[in-house]
Amino acid sequence: MTAISLRSVSVTYADATAPVIDQVDLEIAEGELVLVVGRTGSGKSTLLGALNGLVPHFTGGTLTGTVSIHGRDTRDHRPRDLADLVGVVGQDPLAGFVTDTVEEELAYGMEQLGLAPDVMRKRVEETLDLLGIADLRDAPLADLSGGQQQRVAIGSVLTTHPKVLVLDEPTSALDPTGAEEVLAAITRLVHDLAITVVVAEHRVERVLQYADRVLHVVDGRVESGAPAEIMRTSTIAPPVVELGRWAGWHPLPLSVRDGWRAGASLRARLGTPPVEEVAQQPSRNPGQPVLTATKLSVRHGDLVAVREVDLVLRTAEVAALMGRNGAGKSSLMWALQGSGKRAGGTVGIGGVDPADLTPAVRRTRVGLVPQTPADLLYLPTVAAECAQADAETGSRPGTARGLLDRIVPGIAAETHPRDLSEGQRLGLVLAIQLAARPQVLMLDEPTRGLDYQGKAALAEVLRELAGSGHAVLLSTHDVEFTAIVADRVLVLAAGELVADGPTAEVVTSSPAFAPQVAKVLGHGLLTVADAVERFGRMP
């Protein structure tokens, strides 16, 4: 039976010169898991929003054609009329919360549907266990990490038992293990309950192997087909697919398991590496210490978020801070930046504690891009934000705009920041902070909402910044981005620093943090570029 039907669907926003999506014809059957891919700003979120009537009932614009969900036409049924059929989890979980605690949020949707209390209680317990958040039952939502908030947002939708589940970047804030657990839960819903799942995800490497079908959004069109078929020419592809394209593998690998099988001949050509080959790889450009933390601790009430961390950040170096959700990464970064609370320890940059500096001066010493970049945006247009950043930092006019065009090209100057996608908004905040060229730049989950090309552009900007004598620290769950940009990886667990070393040494020693190419080829190779450099030509 058809769960979702789109007939000649086009969406055009006010003042736009062309439709975001144009003449889309599509049918999705019950029990399908469909992955939506495309460049940042290509229209993926618009396509997803059309599936429950958010587009155009709440976003504005004009929708032509017909969208039908289990026989209900979205022209005649607003989102509230589809709540029993369609569950939606957006890119920003915190923005969608309506209660104060985890348990209340899980129950809220069921209350609106008028379910019996005993049914609600049972479903809450099932969802807490399914997503591994039972220990957070009474926790305030505002106190959760970004990844924990994302799990709660997914759980609040699952408790209503929708027939269609729409997910926009569901694993973007989750650590690798947490992402696997959430995706396992989602696929269980598909296989056991025949729930239809439509998921848009830039971290395609996490979801591709589970997809029944891929929708590729490009130039307003939506291409639909089997994953291997679409990935052959898609503008968005994970490292294992890029490796397969380069190596000419048929069929194209969609998972590490597929890549491992196809890569036997390449591994044979590499031979057996010396035991110490990976461990001896040095950091690429060790520089001079620029920021030092000693015995740094952070407490949130009774919770010790950071426990006596000693840390040195050096010029000409990009360091990645990794660890599971709730490990204390964000707390550590805010404490280093000077705005966050500290329970003990010292931080110094050039002999000065960042906490003692005014915000304007601190910005040129230690810049920080938070997990919720929209918090730093307050002007009515992209052009105004960029111009203000140039003025405040004394940069040449056009500096911030130039950085934005490198990271996320194609954003109209008069666009309101709230109308941008999550990835575009992040790119704007990155450009604003980079315009100040701080001695130390810290980024908290900087790749949420960015496609692979956007990540590559960001990596190039960060490498240039480090190369010109700055220090970069990024907190991330994105192992593929870490592989292409980081010289050094630090791992935080329960507030304590448990690993600190060259990227290849740290990530290849952990199944959770190892990138796809490392799992397929080994030998200290982390990226497709590493493989190309090692072999020197097409194998």
C-alpha positions in Angstrom: 0.0 0.0 0.0 1.2 3.5 -0.8 2.0 5.6 2.3 3.2 8.8 0.6 2.2 10.1 -2.8 3.5 13.3 -4.5 2.0 14.4 -7.8 3.6 17.2 -9.8 4.7 18.9 -6.5 6.5 22.3 -6.7 7.3 24.7 -3.9 8.2 28.3 -4.5 8.9 30.7 -1.6 8.0 34.4 -1.7 10.4 36.6 -3.8 12.2 33.5 -5.1 13.0 33.3 -8.8 12.6 29.6 -9.1 11.0 26.7 -7.2 13.0 25.0 -4.5 11.6 21.7 -5.6 10.0 21.4 -9.0 7.5 18.9 -10.5 8.2 16.1 -8.1 6.4 12.8 -8.7 7.0 10.2 -6.1 5.4 7.2 -4.3 6.7 5.7 -1.1 5.3 2.4 0.0 4.5 1.3 3.6 7.5 0.0 5.4 10.1 1.7 3.3 13.2 3.4 4.7 14.0 6.3 2.3 17.2 8.3 2.6 17.1 11.9 1.2 20.5 13.3 0.1 21.6 16.5 -1.5 23.8 19.6 -1.1 23.2 22.0 1.8 20.3 24.2 0.8 19.2 22.0 -2.0 15.6 21.7 -0.7 15.7 18.5 1.4 14.1 20.2 4.4 11.4 21.7 2.1 10.6 18.2 0.7 10.4 16.8 4.2 8.2 19.7 5.4 5.7 19.1 2.6 5.1 15.6 3.9 3.2 16.8 7.0 1.9 20.1 5.7 4.4 22.4 7.4 5.2 23.5 3.9 3.4 25.7 3.0 0.9 26.0 6.0 3.6 27.3 8.4 6.5 28.2 6.2 4.6 30.3 3.6 5.3 30.1 -0.1 3.2 28.3 -2.7 2.8 24.6 -3.1 1.3 23.3 -6.3 0.4 19.7 -7.0 -0.8 17.1 -4.5 0.8 15.6 -1.4 -1.2 12.7 0.0 -0.3 10.8 3.3 -2.2 7.5 3.6 -5.0 9.1 1.5 -5.1 12.5 3.3 -4.4 15.5 1.1 -2.2 18.0 2.9 -4.1 20.8 1.2 -7.2 19.9 3.3 -5.3 18.6 6.4 -3.1 20.9 8.4 -0.2 19.4 10.4 -2.4 19.0 13.5 -4.8 16.9 11.4 -1.9 14.6 10.4 -0.4 14.2 13.9 -1.7 10.7 14.3 -0.1 9.7 11.0 3.1 11.6 10.7 5.8 12.1 13.3 8.4 14.8 12.5 11.8 15.4 14.1 13.5 18.7 12.9 17.1 19.8 12.8 17.0 21.7 16.1 15.5 19.5 18.8 15.5 22.1 21.5 13.3 24.4 19.4 10.6 21.8 19.2 10.4 21.0 22.9 7.2 22.1 24.7 7.7 20.8 28.3 10.5 20.9 30.9 11.6 17.3 31.5 12.4 14.2 29.5 9.4 12.1 30.7 7.0 15.0 30.2 8.2 15.5 26.7 7.8 11.9 25.8 4.2 11.9 27.1 3.2 15.3 25.6 2.3 14.1 22.1 0.2 11.2 23.5 -1.7 13.6 25.7 -2.6 15.7 22.7 -3.9 12.5 21.0 -6.0 11.7 24.1 -4.4 8.3 24.8 -5.3 6.5 28.0 -2.8 7.0 31.0 -1.9 3.3 31.2 -1.0 3.2 27.5 1.0 6.4 27.8 3.0 5.0 30.8 3.8 1.8 28.9 5.0 3.6 25.8 7.1 6.0 27.8 8.9 3.1 29.4 9.4 1.3 26.1 10.8 4.4 24.5 13.2 5.2 27.3 14.6 1.7 27.0 14.6 1.7 23.2 16.7 4.9 23.0 18.9 4.2 26.1 17.8 7.3 28.0 16.1 5.8 31.0 18.6 7.4 33.3 17.5 10.8 32.0 13.8 10.4 32.8 13.6 13.3 35.3 16.3 15.5 33.7 15.5 19.0 32.6 15.6 19.2 28.8 17.7 22.4 28.9 20.5 20.6 30.8 20.9 17.8 28.3 23.7 17.7 25.8 22.8 18.2 22.1 22.9 14.5 21.4 20.8 13.6 24.4 18.2 16.3 23.3 18.2 14.6 19.8 17.3 11.2 21.3 14.5 12.8 23.4 13.1 14.5 20.3 13.0 11.2 18.4 11.5 9.5 21.4 8.7 12.1 21.7 7.6 11.2 18.2 8.0 7.5 18.6 5.6 7.3 21.6 2.7 8.4 19.3 3.3 5.3 17.1 3.1 7.2 13.8 2.7 5.4 10.5 5.2 7.8 8.8 8.3 9.0 10.5 10.1 12.0 9.0 13.6 12.8 10.4 15.8 15.8 9.4 19.4 15.1 10.4 18.6 12.7 13.2 22.1 11.6 14.0 23.9 15.0 13.5 24.5 15.5 17.3 25.0 11.9 18.2 28.3 10.1 18.9 29.0 7.1 16.6 27.8 4.5 19.1 24.6 6.5 19.9 23.9 7.0 16.2 24.1 3.3 15.6 21.7 2.6 18.5 19.2 5.2 17.2 19.4 3.9 13.7 19.0 0.3 14.9 15.8 1.4 16.7 14.5 3.1 13.6 15.2 0.1 11.3 13.5 -2.1 13.9 10.4 0.0 13.5 10.6 -0.4 9.8 11.1 -4.1 9.8 8.8 -5.1 12.7 6.0 -2.5 12.4 6.1 -1.5 8.7 6.5 2.1 9.7 7.5 4.3 6.7 10.7 6.3 7.5 11.9 9.3 5.4 15.2 10.6 6.7 17.4 13.4 5.4 21.0 13.1 6.6 24.3 14.7 5.6 26.3 12.0 7.4 25.3 9.5 4.6 27.9 7.0 5.8 25.7 6.3 8.9 22.4 5.6 7.1 23.1 4.5 3.6 23.4 0.8 4.4 20.0 0.7 5.9 18.1 2.5 3.1 15.7 0.8 0.7 15.7 3.8 -1.6 17.6 7.1 -2.0 16.1 10.4 -3.1 18.7 12.7 -4.6 17.6 16.4 -4.5 19.5 18.4 -7.0 18.6 21.6 -9.0 15.0 21.4 -7.8 14.6 17.8 -9.1 14.3 14.7 -7.0 16.0 11.6 -8.5 14.7 8.3 -7.0 16.3 4.9 -7.2 18.1 2.0 -5.5 21.0 3.2 -3.3 23.8 1.8 -5.4 22.2 3.3 -8.6 21.9 6.8 -7.1 25.3 6.7 -5.4 27.0 6.0 -8.7 26.4 9.7 -9.8 25.2 11.5 -6.7 26.6 14.9 -5.8 26.7 13.6 -2.2 28.5 10.3 -1.4 30.2 8.9 1.8 33.9 8.0 1.8 33.4 4.2 1.1 31.4 5.1 -2.0 34.0 7.6 -3.1 36.6 4.9 -2.6 34.6 2.5 -4.7 34.2 5.1 -7.5 37.9 5.7 -7.5 38.8 2.0 -7.5 36.1 1.1 -10.0 34.4 -1.4 -7.8 31.3 -3.1 -9.0 28.9 -3.4 -7.3 29.5 -0.1 -5.6 30.0 -0.6 -1.8 27.4 1.0 0.4 28.9 0.0 3.8 32.2 -0.8 5.4 31.4 -4.5 5.1 30.9 -4.1 1.3 34.1 -2.1 1.1 36.1 -4.6 3.1 35.1 -7.4 0.7 35.8 -5.3 -2.4 39.1 -4.0 -1.0 41.0 -7.3 -0.6 43.2 -6.7 -3.6 44.1 -3.2 -2.5 45.0 -4.5 1.0 47.2 -7.2 -0.6 49.1 -4.5 -2.6 49.7 -2.6 0.7 51.2 -5.7 2.3 51.7 -6.0 6.1 52.5 -2.8 7.8 55.2 -2.5 10.5 53.8 -2.9 14.0 54.6 0.7 14.8 53.7 2.3 11.5 50.6 4.1 12.7 51.8 4.9 16.2 54.9 6.6 14.9 53.0 9.1 12.7 53.6 12.5 14.1 51.3 15.5 14.3 51.7 17.4 11.0 52.7 20.9 12.2 53.5 21.0 15.9 53.6 24.7 16.9 54.1 26.8 20.0 51.7 26.6 23.0 49.1 29.4 22.8 46.4 28.3 25.4 47.1 26.3 28.5 44.6 24.8 31.0 45.8 23.3 34.3 43.6 21.2 36.6 40.5 22.6 34.9 37.2 21.5 36.5 33.5 22.3 35.8 30.5 21.4 37.9 26.8 21.7 37.2 25.2 21.3 40.6 26.3 17.8 41.8 27.5 16.8 38.4 31.2 17.0 37.7 31.2 17.7 34.0 35.0 18.3 33.6 37.5 16.8 36.1 41.0 18.3 36.5 41.9 18.5 32.8 45.4 19.5 31.7 45.4 20.8 28.2 47.7 22.7 25.8 46.6 24.1 22.4 49.3 24.9 20.0 49.6 27.2 17.0 49.6 25.7 13.5 47.5 22.7 14.8 43.9 21.6 14.5 42.8 19.5 17.4 39.6 17.5 17.6 37.8 16.8 20.9 35.8 13.6 20.8 33.8 11.5 23.2 30.3 10.2 23.8 27.4 12.5 24.3 27.4 14.0 27.8 31.2 13.5 28.2 31.7 17.1 29.0 33.1 18.4 25.7 30.9 21.6 25.5 31.5 22.4 29.2 35.2 22.1 28.7 35.2 24.4 25.6 33.1 27.1 27.3 35.4 27.0 30.3 38.4 27.4 28.0 36.8 30.3 26.2 36.2 32.2 29.4 32.4 32.5 29.4 31.6 29.2 31.0 31.7 28.4 34.7 34.7 26.8 36.4 34.9 24.9 39.6 38.7 25.0 39.7 41.9 25.2 37.7 43.4 27.9 35.5 43.3 28.9 31.9 45.8 31.2 30.2 46.4 32.7 26.8 49.4 35.0 26.4 49.6 35.3 30.2 45.9 36.4 30.5 42.8 34.5 31.7 40.2 34.8 28.9 37.5 35.1 31.7 39.1 38.4 32.7 38.7 40.0 29.2 35.8 42.0 27.8 33.7 40.1 25.3 35.0 42.3 22.4 38.7 41.6 23.3 38.0 38.0 24.1 36.6 37.4 20.7 40.0 38.3 19.1 41.8 35.9 21.5 39.4 33.0 21.8 36.4 32.6 19.5 33.8 30.0 20.0 31.0 28.8 17.6 28.3 27.1 19.8 26.2 24.1 19.0 23.2 26.4 18.4 24.7 29.0 16.1 21.4 30.9 15.8 22.1 32.3 19.2 24.7 34.6 17.7 22.5 35.9 14.9 20.3 39.0 15.5 20.2 41.1 12.4 17.5 40.9 9.7 19.6 39.8 6.7 22.7 37.8 5.8 24.3 40.9 4.3 23.8 42.8 7.6 25.3 40.1 9.7 28.4 39.9 7.4 28.8 43.7 7.3 28.5 43.9 11.1 31.1 41.2 11.6 33.6 43.1 9.3 32.9 46.3 11.2 33.3 44.8 14.7 36.5 43.0 13.8 38.1 45.8 11.7 38.2 43.4 8.7 38.2 44.5 5.1 34.6 44.9 3.8 33.5 41.6 2.2 35.7 39.4 4.4 32.9 37.6 6.2 30.9 37.3 3.0 33.9 35.8 1.2 34.3 33.2 4.0 30.6 32.4 3.8 30.7 31.8 0.0 33.6 29.4 0.5 31.8 27.3 3.1 28.2 27.5 2.0 28.0 29.2 -1.4 24.8 30.6 -3.1 23.0 32.3 -0.1 21.2 35.5 -1.2 22.3 38.6 0.6 18.8 39.7 1.6 17.8 36.3 3.1 16.8 36.4 6.8 19.0 34.2 8.9 16.0 32.4 10.3 15.0 31.3 6.8 18.3 29.5 6.3 18.8 25.8 6.7 20.7 24.6 9.7 23.8 24.1 7.6 23.6 27.5 6.0 23.0 29.1 9.4 26.1 27.4 10.8 28.1 28.5 7.8 27.1 32.1 8.4 28.1 32.0 12.1 31.4 30.3 11.1 32.1 33.1 8.7 31.3 35.8 11.3 33.6 34.2 13.9 36.4 33.5 11.4 36.4 37.2 10.3 37.9 38.0 13.7 40.8 35.6 13.1 41.1 34.8 16.8 44.3 33.3 18.2 42.3 30.3 19.2 39.2 29.3 17.4 36.9 26.7 19.0 33.9 25.1 17.3 31.3 22.9 18.9 29.9 20.4 16.4 30.8 22.5 13.4 29.6 20.1 10.7 25.9 19.8 11.6 23.9 20.4 8.5 27.0 20.6 6.2 27.4 18.4 3.2 30.7 16.7 2.3 31.7 19.6 0.0 30.9 22.1 2.8 33.0 20.1 5.2 35.9 20.0 2.7 35.6 23.8 2.3 35.5 24.3 6.1 38.5 22.0 6.5 40.5 24.0 4.0 39.6 27.3 5.9 40.6 25.8 9.2 43.9 24.4 7.8 44.7 27.8 6.4 43.9 29.4 9.7 46.2 27.0 11.6 48.8 27.4 8.9 48.9 31.1 9.6 49.8 30.6 13.2 46.4 30.1 14.9 45.2 27.2 17.1 41.9 25.4 16.3 39.9 23.1 18.7 36.8 21.5 17.4 34.4 19.3 19.4 32.8 16.7 17.0 31.2 13.3 16.6 32.0 13.5 12.9 34.9 10.9 12.4 35.1 11.5 8.7 35.6 15.3 9.2 38.2 14.6 11.9 40.1 12.4 9.5 40.5 15.1 6.9 41.2 18.1 9.1 42.7 17.2 12.5 46.4 16.8 13.4 45.6 15.7 16.9 42.6 14.0 18.7 41.7 14.3 22.3 39.1 11.9 23.8 37.0 13.0 26.8 35.2 10.4 28.9 33.1 11.3 32.0 34.9 14.7 32.2 38.4 13.2 32.1 40.9 13.3 29.3 41.6 9.7 28.4 43.5 10.0 25.1 45.6 12.6 23.4 47.7 11.9 20.4 48.1 12.1 16.6 44.9 11.6 14.7 45.8 8.3 13.0 47.0 6.8 16.2 43.9 7.7 18.3 41.1 7.1 15.7 42.4 3.8 14.3 42.7 2.3 17.8 38.9 2.7 18.3 36.2 0.9 16.2 33.8 3.8 17.1 36.1 6.6 15.9 37.8 5.0 12.9 36.7 6.5 9.6 35.4 4.3 6.8 38.6 4.2 4.7 40.7 3.2 7.7 38.3 0.3 8.4 38.4 -0.8 4.7 42.2 -0.5 4.0 44.0 0.0 7.3 47.7 0.9 7.1 47.1 4.3 8.6 45.0 5.5 5.6 42.2 7.6 6.8 40.7 9.3 3.7 40.3 8.6 0.0 42.9 11.3 -0.6 45.3 9.2 1.5 44.6 6.1 -0.6 45.1 8.1 -3.9 48.4 9.4 -2.5 49.6 6.0 -1.4 48.8 4.2 -4.7 49.7 7.2 -6.9 47.3 6.1 -9.7 44.0 4.3 -10.3 44.5 0.7 -9.1 
